[in-house]
Structure formats: C-alpha cells, structure tokens
Amino acid sequence: MYFCSNDLTFVDSLLVLFIGMAITFLALAILVVAVIAYVKFFKLFDKKETKKPVSVSNEAAEESESEISADADTEIVAAITAAISMMYAAESEDGEVPPFRVKSIILN
C-alpha cells in the first residue's frame, strides 16, 4: 500500500509507532530468552566434580587452618598495600609515592 504525505493521518502515525515498538520489544524479548537459554545450556556441561572432605583430627585441622589463614591474610594485606601504592604513584606528577599507612583492613 502506498501512502502519499497527504494521506498519512495522525492515527496512522500512532499505529506505525505502536507496531514498531511492539516489534522492537518482541525482538529484544527473543534475544533475552536466547541468551538465557544459551547460558543454561552451557552450564549443564560446566558442572565440576565435588570432592568429599577428608576427615582429619580436630587439632590438626585447627592448626592447618590457622597457618593457612595467617599466610592468606598476610598476602591479602600486601596486595592491598601494593594497590594503594600504585594508585598514589599514578596520581602523582613525578611518580613518587607519598608516605602512607593503612590503618585498618578487616578480613573475615
């Protein structure tokens, strides 16, 4: 159907607007559903094997956990301090890091 500029009314313009919006919304909805299906499909193949925990005496477990957490805490504090130092170096004009002190790092 061919419309001349004189034949197009306000109602026709609204009809074109709503049909266009409906088609756009429908296309976006189909894309969202396709992405969700794609993610769920590949999550089926991504399941990892779960290992059963080995039973260890309570004293040995507490000792190893405290050693591991102390080492991990030290590494985390060092990483945070290095990140702050890099940030200060990037912000300064001459690249030197002003003296600073990290007052609190709360680790769970």
C-alpha positions in Angstrom: 0.0 0.0 0.0 1.5 3.3 -1.0 0.9 6.4 1.2 1.4 10.0 0.0 2.3 12.5 2.6 -1.2 13.9 2.4 -2.9 10.5 3.1 -1.0 9.8 6.4 -3.1 10.8 9.4 -2.2 11.1 13.0 -3.9 7.8 13.8 -1.9 6.1 11.1 1.3 7.6 12.6 0.3 6.3 16.0 -0.4 2.8 14.5 3.1 2.8 12.9 4.6 3.9 16.2 3.0 1.2 18.2 3.6 -1.6 15.7 7.3 -0.6 15.6 7.6 -0.5 19.4 5.9 -3.9 19.6 8.2 -5.5 17.1 11.2 -4.0 18.8 10.1 -5.2 22.2 9.4 -8.7 20.8 12.8 -8.9 19.2 14.5 -7.8 22.4 12.5 -10.4 24.4 13.5 -13.1 22.0 17.2 -12.1 22.3 16.9 -12.2 26.1 15.3 -15.6 26.1 18.0 -16.8 23.6 20.8 -15.6 25.9 19.3 -17.1 29.0 18.9 -20.5 27.2 22.4 -20.3 25.9 23.8 -19.7 29.4 21.7 -22.5 30.9 22.7 -24.9 28.1 26.4 -24.4 28.7 26.1 -24.5 32.5 25.0 -28.2 32.0 28.4 -29.0 30.7 30.3 -26.9 33.2 29.5 -28.9 36.3 32.6 -29.8 38.3 33.2 -32.8 40.4 32.7 -32.2 44.1 35.3 -33.7 46.3 34.4 -35.3 49.5 36.2 -33.8 52.5 38.7 -36.0 54.2 38.3 -36.4 57.9 41.2 -35.1 60.0 41.6 -34.8 63.7 40.3 -31.5 65.2 43.7 -30.4 66.5 45.5 -30.9 63.2 42.6 -29.2 61.3 42.7 -26.1 63.5 46.5 -25.9 63.3 46.5 -26.1 59.5 43.6 -23.6 59.1 45.3 -21.0 61.3 48.5 -21.3 59.4 46.7 -21.1 56.1 44.6 -18.1 57.1 47.6 -16.3 58.6 49.5 -16.7 55.3 46.5 -15.7 53.2 45.8 -12.7 55.4 49.4 -11.5 55.0 49.2 -11.9 51.3 45.9 -10.0 51.1 47.3 -7.1 53.2 50.4 -7.0 51.0 48.2 -6.9 47.8 46.0 -4.1 49.2 49.0 -2.1 50.2 50.6 -2.6 46.8 47.4 -1.5 45.1 47.2 1.7 47.2 50.8 2.4 46.5 50.3 2.0 42.7 47.3 4.3 42.9 49.2 7.0 44.7 52.1 6.7 42.2 49.7 7.0 39.2 48.1 10.2 40.7 51.4 12.0 41.5 53.1 14.1 38.9 56.6 12.8 39.5 55.6 9.2 40.1 56.8 9.1 43.7 54.6 7.6 46.4 54.0 9.9 49.4 54.3 8.1 52.8 51.0 6.5 53.9 49.8 3.9 56.4 47.0 1.5 56.1 45.1 1.8 59.3 42.5 -1.0 59.1 41.9 -4.0 56.9 39.1 -6.2 58.1 39.3 -9.8 57.0 36.7 -12.4 57.7 
